[in-house]
Every structure is written in structure tokens, then in C-alpha cells.
């Protein structure tokens, strides 16, 4: 369940029920495992999950899995522009691809640029560029550019590899900055191993990066650590990056962290967030009732985006659209119903409180 290939499967004996303790609103991935240890999809459940790695995960939801309001807004009518790049890799061999998303109407001038790892997934599944378009049109965020960079071998490129910065500076930056846009500041953005390399690289290079976003960062990692059977170690390698940041705090960096609570990386992400808090570094931390998959990361994108690009100076009333006003009215009506149920206030007192709240500047 959830932590694919990280833990032993839960045994099922004689048709006895399995008892699990799960958070409210949880989105739970699972699969059955046969006697030979091979996973297969539950034939009685056709609810698939947003898991691009294997075909067999199925999902159940405990109650309702909450969606962020940005996902309920209409698609933006003023959409950004996608520029597609391909080239033969030099630092890492193979055909390289990137998609550069610039804001609607961008005609030059400085703006923040985020280099996003696992770019195709963030572009197609996460729809991060579309999300920014919605937020900007609603007055909730300011414009930025995303460079969605696709890996060839993500284990090699993302596992604390200093050559990844060489790849960005030698091959990606020159095709983006200058030919397509002007960067006012740079950030790195990624999930899992992509989150690891984003925070690692951004923390070590204050001359290049000022922002980092990590979803379910694979913070169990150490340079050169491999499993006994081969392959990178993301289960027993320790939390080397956190130790490094505690020893040399990246005070130049604004960081957004989040994780699911149904995955093996919950603890390391909590400890990383606690370290940032103890160091007094600007950051936010969020948790979601789901696992190591795109259900969690897609839901985390709005909070990360607003923390990085949220519009705090768009002018009086910015973003107060008809849709937001209707949501505010519904929230106030719900609060009034709660007050009436609880008792203790007269109708006149409730009406006065509601009037004061609605008149208060947003």
C-alpha cells in the first residue's frame, strides 16, 4: 500500500478483515500481491490513481479528498505560451526535452523563472502552467515562467549529483535566458528525487537560486549511497541533506515543502521542515492525506504556487472576482448556521457580526 516496494505487503489470512487507521479524507492507493510477490490490480475496483509508474494501483477514498479552490476555478481565458526545446545532451547523454511556459502577453522584461524537474509530468499531469494562468487571471498571483525539464535517467541526474547544475548552466540556461525571457530570479521545483535535487542545488548556490519547491522530497539520501542489491538508496541512507543545511543554513532561500502522510518520506520531510523552522528560514510546510503520487502533488501545487507567487501587492480588491465573492457569501452563511445551532447569540447580534465581516476590507 502506498509505499510501493518500500515495505513488505500486509498479509491477508483466511479472508479476515484488514484493520487500518487512516486520516479523514484520505486517498489510499493499494494493490493485491500474489503468492509469487507480483502486484496486480484489484479486479473489484476500477478506481485508478494518478500513479504514472505502475498500472496496478487502485484507490479508495475515506470520506471526501479535499481539492484546493484554484482547481475549481474556470480555465483561464488568457493563457501562457509554450515553447518546446529539444537537443542532444552533453553533460548527460541522450535526447533532451524542455517546455518553457511564459505568461500571457509576455513581451520581455524580468520575471521569476522556475526550472521544474520531471518536466513532462508537471506540465501534463500537474498542469502547473495552467494553474499559474488561472491564479494570475483571478488576481491571486503574479506572472512567472516555468521551464519543464525532462530527465533521461532521473536516478542518476537527481540523486545529489553536482553535474546536474552543470547540465542546467551549460545546456538549459543558454536556451532559455536571453532567447526566450529575462530572469529576475531563479527557483528549482520538483517532486521526490526532483525535490531532493531542487533543494540540494538551490541551497548551495545563492548566486544562482533564491527559491526552492519540494513535494515529498526524497530526503533519505547520501552521496554515493547504494542498496546492497544495487541502485540508489532512498530508505536507509540517512538524512544527509538536512544535516548539511543545519550546518550551513541557506539564508538566501525561500522554501516550500509538503508531503503525503501515507508514505515513507513523511518523517524526513517533517524533520526537514522543523530544521528550517529552527533556523528561522522563510518557508512553508504542508501535509496531505495521501501518498507518494500525483494525487498528493497535484493538490499541493496551488499552495506552493501561492507561497512563491501569491499576489500580495496587486492593488485594492485584487482577485475579488464574482466567484470569490460567492464563495465568501457561502462561508458567511455557513458560519451563521453554526452560530444559530450553538446558540448564545441573538439574531441582531449575528446580523451585526455578519455585516461587520462583509464590510471589512479583504
N, C-alpha and C positions, 0 to 999 in steps of 0.2 A: 504494500500500500504506500503510495506517495513517494517514498524514498526508494525508487527503483534501483535494485542491485546494491543497495547500501546496507540493508538489514535482511535477516532471514525472514521468509514468509511466515505468516501467522498460521499455525496448524488448525485444520478442521477435522474433528474426530466424530464419527458416527452421526453426522447431521446435527450435532449440538450447536446451539447458537453462539455466535461470537459477540462478546460484550466489549464495546468501545466507549471511551469518554471523549466527546468531541465538542468544540465550541459552537455556540449558536451561529447559525448562518453559514456553517462550514460547507465548502465544496471539497468532496473527498474523492480522490482517484483510487482505483483499485483494479486488480486483475486476478484471475484464478491461476494457480500453478499446478501443473500435472505432476505425476509421480517421477518423471524424468527431470523435473525442475524447469520445464519450459512454461513461460507465461502464455495465457490465452484469454481472449475477451469473454466476458460473461454473456452467454447466449440469451439470457433472460433480460438483458438491459441494453437498449440501443442508445443510451445517453453517452455520447463521446465527450472527451475533454479536449482542451486546447493543449495537446501534448504532441509536438512535431517529431519526437524521436522514435516512438514505437506505435504500432497500430492497435495494440490491445487494451490500453487504459479505458476504463469506463468510469462513470461518475455518479455519485448520489449527492444530494444537497440536503443538509439538515436545516429545515426552515427555508428562508429566502437568503440567497447570497446577494449582498447589497452592491449596487452599482453606483459609481460616482455620478454626480449630476452632469458633468461635462459630457458623459456618454449619452445622456438623454436629450441633449440639445440637437437641433436640426443640423444637418451637414452645412458647412459654411458655403455661402454663395460666392465669396471672394477667396479663391483657393490659391495656394502657393504653386510654384513652378518646380517641376522635377527635371534635373539634368543628369543624364546617365553617362557614366565613365567606365571604360574598360581599358586594360593594359596588361602587358606581360610583366609579372613580378620580378623584382631584382633581389631584394633582401630575402624574401621567401618566394620560392619558385611557384609557378602556376599562373593561370589567368586570373587577374584581379578585377573586381567589380565594385562600384560605389554609385550611390544615388544621392545627389545633392538637392535638398529641398530648401528653396528660398521663399520668403514671404510674398504674398500677393502684392504686385506692383513694385517690387524691389527694383530699383534702378541704380544701385550703387550707394556707397556710404558705409560707415562702420556699423556692425551689428554682432551680437554674440554668435559664436559658432560652436556646435556640439558635434564631436566625432563619435559616432554610435557604433559599437561593436555588434556583431551578428546582425549586420545592417538589413538584410532582406527580411528577417523575422520582425524586426522593429518597424520596418516600412509596411509590410503586408499584413502581418498578424497583429502587431501592436498598433498600427495606424497612427504612429506618433506625429507624422507630418500633418495628417488630417486633424488630429486632436489640437495641435497648435493653431491651425486655421480657425477651428471653432472658438477656441479661447480668445484669440485676437478679435474675431468678429463680434464676440459677446462683450468685449471690453474688459476681459479678465486677465489678459496677458499682453506683453509687448512682443514684437516680432523677433525671430531668431532664425538661424539657418541650421539644418541638420545634415550631416554628411554620414550616410548609412554605408558603412564599410563592411563588406562581406569577407569572412576569413576563408582560407583554403584548408588549413589544419589548425583548428581553434585550440586544441590541447597544446600544440607547440607554441603558437603565437601568444596565447593568453596566460600561460602558466608562469607568471613572474619573469617574463622574457624581456630583457632590456633591448633586444633587437626590434621589438615591436615599435618602440619610439623611433628607431632608425627608419623603419618602414613608413611611419607617418610623416616624418620630416623630409625624407628623401623622395617619396613617391606620391603621397596623398596631398600634403600641404601645397606643393607647387602647382598641382592641377586645379586646386580649389581657390586658394587665396591669391587674388590677383586676376586670374582669368574669369572667375565667377562672382567673387564677393570680396569685401574688405572686412577682416575680423577685428572687432573691438576687444574681444577677449575670447578665450577658448575654454571648452569643457570637454570631458570624456564621459561616456554614458554606456552602461552595459548591464547584462544580467548574468548571474552565475559566474563562470570564468571571465566573462566580459566585464562583470562588475569588479572582479578582482584586479584585472589588468588596468581598468579605468582608475580605480582609487590608488593603486600602486604607482602608476606612471604619473598621474596628476600630482600626487603628494611629493614626488621627488624633483619636480621641475617647475618651480614658481615663476621662472622666466617664460614659460610656455602656457601654463594652465592655471585657472583660478576657480574652476568648478568641477565637481565630480558627482555622478549619479550612479548608484549601485543597487540593483534589485537582486535579492537573495545572493549576495556576494559569496563566492566560494572561498571564504577566509580561512579554511583549513588547508594551508599550503605553505610550502617552504622551498626555496630554490633548490632544484636538483632532486627533490624527494620523489621516489618511485615506489610503487607497490611491489611486494615480493614476486608477484606473477607478471610484473611489467606494467607500464603505463603510469601516468601521473597519480600522485597520492592526494586525494581530497577527503580522506576520512581519518587518518592517523598522523598527519604531518605536523600538527600543532598550528598555532595561530601566530605565525611569524610576522605578518604584516602589522597586526595590532601592536606587537612588541616594538616594531620599528617606529610606528607613529607615536607611541608613548615616549620613546627615547628622543625622537626628533619631531615635535609636533608641526604639522603643515599649516602654519598660521595664515598662509596666503589663500587657503582653500575654503570654499563653501560646499558642503556635502549634503546630499540626500541619500539616506539609507532606508531600505524596507526589506521585509522578508515574510514568507508564509509561516504560520505556526505549526504546520503539519509537514515539516521537512527537517532533515538532519542538520541544516545550517541555521536553524533558529537561534541556538545558543551562541555560536560565534558572531552572528550579526548583533545580537543583544549586547554582547561584551564589547564589540567594536563601537556601538552607539554609546555605551556607558563610558568608554575611554574618551571619545570625542567630547562628551559632556563634562567629564572630569577635567579635561584640558581647556575647557571654555571655548571650543571652536564652534563657529557658526554651522549648524547642521539641523536637520530634522530626521526623525525616525518613525516609521510606521510599520504596523503588523497587520496581516490579513489572514482570515480563517480558511486557508487553502495551502497548497503545497508548492513544489518546485516545478512550476509550469506557467504557461501563458495566461491561465485564468488569474493567477496572482499578479503577474507582471503587468498585464493589460489594465487591471484595476488600479495598480499602483502608479501608472503613468500620469494621471491627472494631478495627483498630489505632488509628485516630483516636478512636473512641469510648472505648476503654480508656485512652488517654492523657488524655482530657478528664475522663472519669467513672469511671475504674478505682477499684475498691474497695480502698483501702489501709488502711482502719480499720473493717472490718466485724466485727471480733472474731476470736478464735482459731478457726481452722478454717473461716472463712467461704468459701463456694464450694467446699468439698471434698465434692462430690457423688459418688454412686456412679460416675457417668460419668467424672468427673475421676480418681477412684481407679483405674478400669480403664485409663484412658489412661496413668497413671503406671506401673502394673504392666507394660503393654506396652513402655513406654520402657525400663524397667529390664531387661526380658527381652532387648530388642534390644541393650542395652549389654553384657549378659553374653555374648551370642553373639559380639559383636565382640571382647571380651576373649579368649574362647576361641580365635577364629581367629588373633588376633595372637600368642597365646602369651605366655610370660614370667611368668604368674601361676598359682599352684596353685589347685585347686578350693576349698581352705579360705580362701585369700586373697580369691578372688572372692566367696565366700559372706559373708565378714566385711564387705567393702565394700558389698555389696548390702544387708545387714542395717543397716549404719550409715546408708545413704542413706534407707532406708524409715523408719527411726526418727527421722530428722531432721525438726524441725517444718517444715511447709510455709509 
